[in-house]
Amino acid sequence: MSQPLLAVEGLRVEFRVDGSILTALDNVSFTIGAGEILGVVGESGAGKSLTGAALLGLIDPPGRVSAGRMQFDGQMVDLRGDGMIALRGRHIGAIFQDPLTALDPLFTVGQQLVETLRMHLPLSARQARLRAAELLQETGIADAEARLDQYPHQFSGGMRQRVVIALALAAQPQLIIADEPTTALDVSVQSQVILLLKRLCGERGLAVILITHDMGVIAQACDRVAVMYSGRVVEIGPVRSVVQAPAHPYTRGLMAAIPSTKVRRKRLQQIDGTMPRLDAIPPGCAFHPRCPDAFGPCDVERPDLLEAGQTRAACWLHRREKSA
Ligand code: SF4
């Protein structure tokens, strides 16, 4: 495999609350290559958005990155420092859930695109406006030249998210971190936005980290997926393998909760219980109180990622299979 564009190693994020240290991300490691879409999935509170925020240098006190480093395009960055700030915007773009918060209602879409373009690239005002129209066109906005002079409220939700994608692409980044980019949109436009990201990824060799709670979006869009639970990656591998043969009981639970047109079920299955709070993460495997397969070591020892067929899963079942 060629050198990944981004390799994250041992990312740890802590929060100091009332004199105690709570660990919100623990030893998170993964890689992503150019032109690849890596999904990051899990329930609310699993740590997926925090992972994106840490890579963008957006963790505010009382939170802090207490360990971790990343290699980005051959450059080593200590995640505890502010090295990511130089990469953000120019080399790493971001798309967040609510396009309205990413856009300034007082400025036209064209003004915002031109300003972003000129901040990062050596373009005249005229060149930047031409490029802004091209970006709108590339993201599927018709009549782009005229729409540059409109304000965000004159765009529908789906179109606004396309504008946000155009803004994220303006500086020609190599990586985009998209945090729940379709959650605030109507179901009818969600898959259009996902297909757009997929197309841009293929055309530009752009790498995308797609953060979502929706396993259906992962199956539709991603090449590989990292499943997170309680601040850790519990399974990582090619999407096809994870979807068709999940190796971690938590991933199996997520898959069973997706509606399917192929399998007839009276009701969708749910994973019993809830994700533990940060101040109540159980010892051993954090999933053990909810796990239908828990056995001997599960409430004592915490498993690291183990080889599990085509994927790697943090689950003692795979040690048992290996030694059986
Ligand atoms: Fe379940 Fe044990 Fe595997 Fe955790 S380690 S997922 S509790 S079987």
Boltz pocket constraint, residues with backbone or C-beta under 6 A from the ligand:
constraints:
  - pocket:
      binder: B
      contacts: [[A, 248], [A, 249], [A, 250], [A, 285], [A, 286], [A, 287], [A, 288], [A, 289], [A, 291], [A, 292], [A, 293], [A, 294], [A, 295], [A, 298], [A, 303], [A, 314], [A, 315], [A, 316], [A, 317]]
      max_distance: 6.0
